[in-house]
Amino acid sequence: MAEHHAVSDGKHKASTNAGGSVHGNSRPGAAGGGGGKGGLSGGLTQPAGWQSLLSFSILFLACLAGFSSRLFAVIRFESIIHEFDPWFNYRSTHHLTTNGFYEFLNWFDERAWYPLGRIVGGTVYPGLMVTAGLIHYMLNLLHITVHIRDVCVFLAPVFSGLTAISTFLLTRELWNQGAGLLAACFIAIVPGYISRSVAGSFDNEGIAIFALQFTYYLWVKSVKTGSVFWTIGCCLSYFYMVSAWGGYVFIINLIPLHVFVLMLMQRYSRRVYIAYSTFYIVGLVLSMQIPFVGFQPIRTSEHMAAAGVFALLQAYAFLQYLKDRLTRQEFQTLFFLGVSLAAGVVFLTVIYLTYTGLYAKIHIPIIASVSEHQPTTWVSFFFDLHILVCTFPAGLWFCIKNINDERVFVALYAISAVYFAGVMVRLMLTLTPVVCMLSAVAFSSVFEHYMGDDTKREKPPAEDSSDEDDKRNSGNLYDKAGKVRKHVSEQEKAEEGLGPNIKSIVTMLMLMLLMMFAVHCTWVTSNAYSSPSVVLASYNHDGTRNILDDFREAYYWLRQNTDEHARVMSWWDYGYQIAGMANRTTLVDNNTWNNSHIALVGKAMSSNESAAYKIMRSLDVDYVLIIFGGVIGYSGDDINKFLWMVRIAEGEHPKDIRESDYFTPQGEFRVDKAGSPTLLNCLMYKMSYYRFGEMQLDFRTPPGFDRTRNAEIGNKDIKFQHLEEAFTSEHWLVRIYKVKNLDNREPLDHKLRSVVPKQKYTSKKTAKRKRGHIKNKLALRKGKKLQKK
Amino acid sequence: HQPGTEKWSVVTTCRTTPLLGTLLSEKLTQMMEWASKRSVIRMNGDKFRRFVKAPPRNYSVVIMFTALQPQRQCGVCRQADEEFQVLANSWRYSSAFTNKVFFASVDFDEGSDVFQMLSMNSAPTFLHFPSKGKPRRSDTYELQVRGFAAEQLARWVADRTDVQIRVIRPPNYAGPLLLGFLLAVIGGLAYLRRHNLEFLFNKNVWAFSALCFVLIMTSGQMWNHIRGPPYAHKNPSTGQVSYIHGSSQAQFVAETHIVLLFNAAITMGMVLLCEAATSDMDIGKRKIMCVAGIGLVMLFFSWLLSIFRAKYHGYPYSFLMG
């Protein structure tokens, strides 16, 4: 099975010859392993050697496949950092390597959130930067001179190899070695994990999943052995996880939940007591060493469950101790029930509070505007996990049916992770490892029974059902060459067996499913998750490729042509990129810690020019950068994001900005002539479409035809008073405007009072046309009813 | 001479008002009395003309024009009415309650003349009658654009009248009550069977409930819960009912149920395959189980793949079914 995997992975790596050939070589070896296993029953003397060689090579190939399938972007484009957040991580890693660790911890970044600045050292999880910095340092120590950027680009693929190994270890503890290898193969190529760990995606999640799996492995190990050694290892791994990602909260809630459920199931043992007591205390102290976490572990509600379970465990252990001395059984059970009930209530309340807190956060516009915070459709589940999402409930079934301490853990892991993945699509990431593990259990159980020999299988049933006997099973598992022995088994066909025909058909079909899975993973990785989004590519009809490098073009323009301290205003999505690539001061960025500041930028973008100019003057803005996709049909541009700017601005300034003003009376958001006048005159619209009305893209369409929204723009005559166009990139994707300084003297709004009388005085007497009139004559006017108010 | 005429005209209006309505103070006390009885004042044509249409008036009135009678079959009206009640109650029982703003409703069957007078032909409609001047265009609530959530209405009211209303929804006791009831039933059962708590240790029960939860989550029921999509879509022109949403960004409720069943079938197939190999039943039954298992897995997986393919445009792979 695993070799099959490796082979299909080799297929998609056709571009890299080395990978393919390695697989090609490994195949006879693996088949030989299978043959060796077949010979084992015949009396081969050294099965262990074959087994470890086979396991090792499969694991190695899984790591290799995981690493190389993440390189699509590097091969297609170049070794660059992707998207948005990675740019910040890269910038701070760069700061770390040039200025040293302590300087990094104390770093106050005055180039972000102008004029507020941002304390970076205390507001980031430093694990990622320190890891990359350390690797860079080590390599340089060995005189392997690599640029820090390359270390950053390749960090996530390397760590995905490590994730495969730790998943193997964890699954081996839970089920058997065969399932472990299968799980390692799954996690190496599953899209749900690749989505966050392609080369260039230098983000916390890339290393955090490794830390997560490794912590869980060490936890399971320490519960199994009850040794302080493993628990300390678990704490250290937990410490690494805390330093790397905010998702450590998942661990600090799942492990107490495990302990709590074990107690409820009366599976309490001294091993659990030792493991959890040590873990909680050491882990707590270690996690508080991270500046960004600080005293949160003893303050916030997310961590209270862990503390509650710790107290409960001590009480329970004390009761157990008493129980040995006193023998008042009834009283004890009653007391136990009371305590567990109270603890359960506390636990549920905490969960409820956390949940409501999360729920409230979802409804704040700035959080709702981020597409990662949406709930998950079944299509996303299928897209990211394919066959695994359908089969992992079967693995869960087997685990619960053959329950033991560590399988309780994996069941809880699956249930909680699947809940969170359902609520928020980005948490699919934490679900993916457990899905791989449980699917591996399901597939492994099937292969275990269908790949082996009928007669041999049925004779020792007790041996088969026991999980500890993993060596034998895993040997059978990779025994794919059924054809030879089919011949043998036909001769000695056992009455109770299912028969070789059915078995081979089932095996073939299952392998086919897994092959489809591998193909799906490759396709998804190649098409959906390997775009750097800093560089865009489009394909012509004949298959040739156009590279649109507008973003970098514009950022380098900023870098080369503007003052070093120039302040650039843009929507927050582009803050990190401007800071990272253009090295200029930004007003807002992707670390959305200050909503009112963002709302101010949103207000400037959605007001008319003169109102916006006042805001921009007060914020000292020198340049405004916007993304405009109307020329090439790029849908992620600022006009499409514009309603979020309006909404966020309205949240803070409801008097000045109203969302309904930007819609037509029919409730549509249109950029053409029918669009609302407020929209057609706001700053964002004017900046996007400045001089666009003169541009005819195509003979079939009128000038000023927006390809993204398929409409002819409504305001073609755009003039600026306070801004001037500074730069527009090749495909108009990025447009930069300079904010003009104040004029020398403000022109007066009203006309100067005229001192000279308009008419010269002429004597009425001399005017011939003038009629005479009677003084004080009553003028007759018709009575008018006053207008009703 | 201009001031003179004005005075004259004021006198005229003063003389005419008692015929149309009552004095301002009387109207205000009357309105307050009604508002104290029910937060949304029900009006008919006569009341509407006297208390809303006719001057003098120094209070704003927010009126919902609606058709709540069952024979009108206006489902939207009922939902909008609930939201409007929530808003009016939040205002009525808030500490900031004054006589500046009143909430009222006019039902079509009680005041159809009002509908005619305002030449209105759709319900529900929300109108604001400001304390000064005539209603302008923005005094008509854009129902199509903003929806009828109480929060949106409150923003509109705040916009029109400068009265900030914090919408307080009456807490929904149904959920906790149901949960409490369920817990009580479970507790009661456990108490009744306290000498026979074997069922708590039945792995099948636990495994089955865990599987249910997992299947519910992976089929996107949480998305349904948060987004509230329709059950299925009926094409108004052809009358054809589609159960599968055409885009990968959204889904119908029916579709998620189908996916749930498919996932369950595949899981069952996997379990059957293992059972077939390990159980002690006679060989014929086991063979049937095995074939059924692999059949379930293959059939429903390829079916699921074909549905996925229909939704995710440009996906190249399929299996058994196109």
Interface residues (C-beta under 8 A of the other chain):
Chain A: P375 T376 T377 W378 V379 F381 F382 F383 I387 V389 C390 T391 F392 P393 A394 L396 W397 F398 I400 K401 I403 A411 A414 I415 V418 Y419 A421 G422 V423 A442 S445 V446 H449 Y450 P461 D464 S465 E495 E496 G497 L498 G499 I502 I505 V506 L509 L513 M516 V519 H520 W523 P654 R658 S660 F663 P665 Q666 G667 L778 A779 R781 G783 K784 K785 L786 K788 K789
Chain B: H1 T5 E6 W8 S9 V10 T12 T13 P55 K132 G133 E142 Q144 V145 R146 R155 A158 D159 K203 N204 W206 A207 A210 L211 F213 V214 L215 M217 T218 S219 G220 Q221 M222 W223 H225 I226 R227 S248 Q249 A250 Q251 E255 T256 V259 F262 N263 A264 I266 T267 M270 V271 L273 C274 A276 A277 T278 I283 R286 K287 C290 V291 I294 V297 M298 F300 F301 L304 F308 K311 Y312 Y315 P316 Y317 F319
